[in-house]
Amino acid sequence: GAEPEPHTEEAQAPLPQTSCGAEDFAVRDIDLIIYGATGFTGQLASKYIAKDHPDKPRWAIGGRHRDELEELQANLSALGTNAPSIIIADLQDPASLQAMTRRAKAIVSYAGPYHKYGGENLIRSAIATCTHYADLCGESAFKKEMLQKYGDAAKARGVAIVQALGMDSLPADLLAMGAAEHLATDGHGPPTDITVYFSVLNSWFSGGTMAAGEEQIAAYGVDPNDKESAYALAPEESIEARVDETPAGTPPHTGASSSDMGYDANFSSMTMPYALGAIDGPTVRRSLALTFPDAPIHFAEVMGSGVLKELAKFFSSPEALAQPPNPSPVPGEGPPQWLLEGGSLTGQGLAARGAPNAAQARLHMHCKGDPAYQNTAKWSAELALALAQDGPKGGVGGYLTPTVALGSEFIMRRLSKADSGNLCSFWLGSDPKSS
């Protein structure tokens, strides 16, 4: 059934354009709200914080249904000593949203599909009440619309809006920008080419992800695979800097060949298109445009042919055969526990600069746990907590990306320590060390 469109006067009231002062952020009784906490990924994030997260945040779980939130609160109380409070707010009721967001330094929303459920109202509310906002949105057309409508207001207010804290598009953003920024430390400027390459993606999708994909196509049509989509989140970029023709980009080694497959000597592997490249590409290009304005930088994202071999091995394990994931999950349903714990992601970001100052920098990332749910929940909880504690880098708000909001170095340090050091490891250099 169609969701009701927001129609209250308040939903369309103009947003204030004055800058939020330190005092606005200071008078909060909550550090972080997990909104949509009763959904599959929202519950994983809530459990992660409830298990005595070392930051000991003052936090709350938010949503529409009090009974579901109370049941979750009781479960969370059993996990540790820092149970959350409960806030009832409805995405179709802007007054309830503002009453919620004005209490918190930051809010992270797991209530997707975001376009369908009225996620726009929560973004408006966050900007109005000086509350940093994050989500896991992989809906490209919706993100473009949010940037166009709210980018200026968020910047004027000093509020961070970060729509990409999960598998879409944290690993790509971090690998691309971490490598690019490391390369640029030699003083000879940004790279000319960046490739993100995944060698292991042991993961699965949940009902919410399927619903988001279907809803995006229903609402906006299929994303055009064209130059305009590639730079949809980088309107600031000059024509000269727009060197990619498609959102996922074309890796340097394929040259003029029409095939998407090819051997890439940089990774000693056959590579092929990565399914989420079209979602990640525009986010990474926004990071590049804001970090290295008007520099012509090619970006591409691929996966190695070994990804499929690893997946086949992963899904033929005894646990997989005993408890296979549901091939057509409903919203709210996600992968079984063995998959959440046993999944993993391994990737590299390679930044290269051509002559006259040719150089390369390579960044590796390895994370234990299913990237699409388990790690998406932990990554987003960690980075939303960081936004709540310190706000965006340099106090500069706007429609940001993970690396622009927090800095690639900061994110790597934070995620290396997270989950008692068991979540992710990062290293520079060409060694294909696995950890």
Residue pairs with C-beta under 8 A, 6 or more apart in sequence:
3 92
3 116
3 117
3 118
4 92
6 12
6 92
6 94
6 118
6 120
6 121
8 93
8 94
8 95
10 94
10 95
10 98
11 94
11 121
11 124
15 124
15 127
15 128
15 150
15 153
15 157
16 128
16 153
16 157
17 153
17 156
17 157
18 156
18 157
19 156
19 157
19 158
20 130
20 157
20 158
20 159
20 397
24 130
25 105
25 130
25 391
28 103
28 104
28 105
29 58
29 103
30 58
30 59
30 60
30 85
30 103
30 104
30 105
31 57
31 58
31 59
31 104
31 105
31 106
31 385
31 388
31 389
32 49
32 57
32 59
32 60
32 104
32 105
32 106
32 107
32 108
32 384
32 385
32 388
33 59
33 60
33 61
33 62
33 87
33 100
33 101
33 103
33 104
33 106
33 107
33 108
34 42
34 45
34 46
34 49
34 59
34 60
34 61
34 62
34 84
34 108
34 110
34 381
35 42
35 62
35 63
35 89
35 100
35 107
35 108
35 109
35 110
35 111
35 122
36 42
36 62
36 63
36 109
36 110
36 111
36 112
37 43
37 45
37 46
37 61
37 62
37 63
37 69
37 72
37 84
37 110
38 61
38 63
38 65
38 68
38 69
38 72
39 110
39 111
39 112
39 208
39 331
39 332
40 206
40 207
40 208
40 332
40 333
40 334
40 373
41 110
41 136
41 166
41 206
41 208
41 334
41 373
41 376
41 377
42 61
42 110
42 111
42 377
43 72
44 334
44 340
44 373
44 374
44 377
44 378
45 108
45 110
45 377
45 378
45 380
45 381
46 61
46 72
46 76
46 84
47 75
47 76
47 79
48 377
48 378
48 381
48 419
49 57
49 59
49 82
49 84
49 381
49 385
50 76
50 77
50 79
50 80
50 82
50 83
50 84
51 79
51 80
52 79
52 80
52 81
52 82
53 80
53 82
53 381
53 385
55 385
55 389
56 82
57 82
57 385
57 388
59 82
59 84
59 85
60 84
60 85
60 86
60 87
60 103
60 104
61 69
61 72
61 73
61 76
61 84
61 85
61 86
61 87
62 69
62 86
62 87
62 88
62 89
62 100
62 107
63 69
63 88
63 89
63 111
64 88
64 89
64 90
64 91
66 86
66 88
69 86
69 88
70 86
73 83
73 84
73 86
76 83
76 84
77 83
87 100
87 103
88 96
89 96
89 97
89 99
89 100
90 96
90 97
91 97
91 111
91 117
91 118
91 119
91 121
91 122
92 118
92 121
94 121
94 124
94 125
97 121
97 122
97 124
97 125
98 125
98 128
98 129
100 107
100 125
101 107
101 122
101 125
101 126
101 128
101 129
101 131
102 129
102 130
102 131
104 131
104 388
105 131
105 132
105 387
105 388
105 389
105 391
106 131
106 132
106 133
106 134
106 384
106 385
106 387
106 388
107 122
107 126
107 131
107 132
107 133
107 134
107 384
108 133
108 134
108 135
108 165
108 380
108 381
108 384
109 119
109 122
109 133
109 134
109 135
110 135
110 136
110 380
111 117
111 119
111 122
112 119
112 135
112 136
112 137
112 139
112 208
112 211
112 212
113 139
113 208
113 211
113 212
113 215
113 216
114 120
114 135
114 137
114 139
114 142
114 212
115 139
115 141
115 142
115 215
115 216
115 219
115 220
116 211
116 215
116 219
119 135
119 137
119 142
120 145
120 146
120 149
122 133
123 133
123 146
123 150
123 161
124 150
125 131
126 132
126 133
126 159
126 161
127 133
127 150
127 153
127 154
127 157
127 159
127 161
130 157
130 158
130 159
131 159
132 159
132 160
132 161
132 162
132 387
132 388
132 391
132 392
132 397
133 159
133 160
133 161
133 162
134 160
134 161
134 162
134 163
134 165
134 380
134 383
134 384
134 387
135 162
135 163
135 165
136 164
136 165
136 166
136 167
136 168
136 376
136 380
137 143
137 163
137 164
137 168
138 164
138 166
138 167
138 168
138 169
138 209
138 212
138 276
138 279
139 212
139 215
139 216
140 216
140 223
140 229
140 232
140 247
140 278
140 279
140 282
141 216
141 219
141 220
141 223
142 216
142 219
142 220
143 163
143 164
143 232
143 233
143 282
143 283
144 232
144 233
144 282
146 161
146 163
146 399
147 233
147 235
147 399
148 235
150 161
150 399
151 161
151 398
151 399
154 160
154 161
154 397
154 398
154 399
155 396
155 397
155 398
155 399
156 397
157 397
158 391
158 395
158 396
158 397
159 397
160 387
160 391
160 392
160 397
160 398
160 400
160 405
161 397
161 398
161 399
161 400
162 383
162 387
162 400
162 401
162 402
162 405
163 399
164 170
164 173
164 283
164 401
164 402
165 376
165 379
165 380
165 383
165 384
165 402
166 372
166 376
166 379
166 380
167 203
167 276
167 371
167 372
167 375
167 376
168 276
168 279
168 280
168 283
169 276
169 279
169 280
169 283
169 284
169 401
169 402
170 376
170 379
170 380
170 383
170 402
170 411
171 196
171 198
171 345
171 347
171 365
171 367
171 371
172 196
172 276
172 277
172 280
172 281
172 283
172 284
172 301
173 280
173 283
173 284
173 287
173 401
173 402
173 403
174 349
174 365
174 402
174 403
174 408
174 411
174 412
175 196
175 347
175 348
175 349
175 363
175 365
176 194
176 196
176 284
176 287
176 288
176 299
176 349
176 351
177 284
177 287
177 288
177 291
177 349
177 403
177 408
178 349
178 363
178 403
178 408
178 409
178 412
178 426
179 191
179 194
179 349
179 350
179 351
179 361
179 362
179 363
180 190
180 191
180 194
180 288
180 291
180 292
180 297
180 349
180 351
180 361
181 291
181 408
181 409
182 351
182 361
182 363
182 428
183 190
183 191
183 351
183 352
183 353
183 359
183 360
183 361
184 190
184 191
184 292
186 357
186 359
188 353
188 357
188 359
189 292
189 295
189 353
189 357
190 288
190 291
190 292
190 295
190 297
190 353
191 297
191 351
191 352
191 353
191 361
192 296
192 297
192 298
192 352
192 353
192 354
193 252
193 297
193 298
193 351
193 352
193 353
193 354
194 284
194 288
194 297
194 298
194 299
194 300
194 349
194 350
194 351
194 352
195 251
195 252
195 264
195 266
195 267
195 299
195 300
195 301
195 302
195 349
195 350
196 274
196 280
196 284
196 299
196 300
196 301
196 302
196 347
196 348
196 349
196 350
197 264
197 266
197 267
197 269
197 271
197 301
197 302
197 303
197 304
197 347
197 348
197 349
197 350
198 274
198 302
198 303
198 304
198 307
198 345
198 346
198 347
199 267
199 269
199 303
199 304
199 306
199 307
199 310
199 346
199 347
199 348
200 306
200 307
200 310
200 344
200 345
200 346
200 347
201 303
201 307
201 310
201 311
201 345
201 371
202 310
202 311
202 314
202 342
202 343
202 344
202 345
202 370
203 343
203 345
203 370
203 371
203 372
203 373
204 325
204 334
204 335
204 339
204 343
204 370
204 372
204 373
205 329
205 372
206 329
206 331
206 333
206 334
206 335
206 372
206 373
207 329
207 330
207 331
207 332
207 333
207 334
208 331
208 332
208 334
209 372
210 328
210 329
210 331
211 331
216 223
223 229
223 247
223 278
225 246
225 247
225 278
226 245
226 246
227 242
227 244
227 245
227 246
229 246
229 247
229 278
229 282
230 242
230 244
230 245
230 246
230 247
230 249
230 281
230 282
230 285
231 237
231 242
231 244
231 282
231 285
232 247
232 282
233 282
233 283
233 285
233 286
233 399
234 282
234 285
234 286
234 288
234 289
236 289
236 290
236 293
237 285
237 289
237 293
237 294
238 294
240 294
240 296
241 289
241 294
241 295
241 296
241 297
242 296
243 296
243 297
243 298
244 250
244 281
244 285
244 298
244 299
244 300
246 278
246 281
247 277
247 278
247 279
247 281
247 282
248 273
248 274
248 277
248 278
248 280
248 281
248 300
248 301
249 277
249 281
249 298
249 299
249 300
249 301
250 298
250 300
251 262
251 264
251 271
251 300
251 302
252 298
252 300
252 352
253 262
253 263
253 264
253 265
253 266
253 271
254 260
254 262
260 272
260 273
261 270
261 271
261 272
262 270
262 271
263 269
263 270
263 271
264 270
264 271
264 302
266 350
267 304
267 348
267 350
268 432
269 304
269 305
269 306
270 304
270 305
271 302
271 303
271 304
271 305
272 302
272 303
272 304
272 305
273 302
273 303
274 280
274 301
274 302
274 303
276 301
277 300
277 301
277 302
280 301
281 299
281 301
283 401
284 299
284 301
284 401
285 299
286 399
286 401
286 404
287 401
287 403
287 404
288 295
288 297
288 299
290 400
290 401
290 404
291 403
291 404
314 320
314 342
314 343
315 324
317 338
317 342
319 336
319 338
319 339
319 342
320 338
320 339
323 336
323 338
325 335
325 336
325 339
326 333
334 340
334 373
335 343
335 370
335 372
335 373
339 370
340 369
340 370
340 373
340 374
341 369
341 370
341 374
342 370
343 369
343 370
343 371
343 372
343 374
343 375
344 366
344 367
344 368
344 369
344 370
344 371
345 365
345 366
345 367
345 371
345 375
346 364
346 365
346 366
346 367
346 434
347 364
347 365
348 362
348 363
348 364
348 365
349 362
349 363
349 365
350 360
350 361
350 362
351 360
351 361
351 362
352 358
352 359
352 360
353 359
353 360
361 428
362 428
362 429
362 430
363 426
363 427
363 428
364 426
364 427
364 428
364 429
364 432
364 433
365 424
365 425
365 426
366 424
366 425
366 426
366 434
366 435
367 375
367 415
367 423
367 424
367 425
368 422
368 423
368 424
369 375
369 378
369 423
375 423
375 424
378 418
378 419
378 423
379 415
382 414
382 415
382 418
383 402
383 405
383 406
383 411
383 414
386 406
386 410
386 414
387 405
387 406
392 400
392 404
392 405
392 406
393 404
393 405
393 406
393 407
393 410
402 411
403 411
406 414
412 426
415 423
415 424
415 426
416 423
416 424
416 425
416 426
418 424
425 435
427 433
427 435
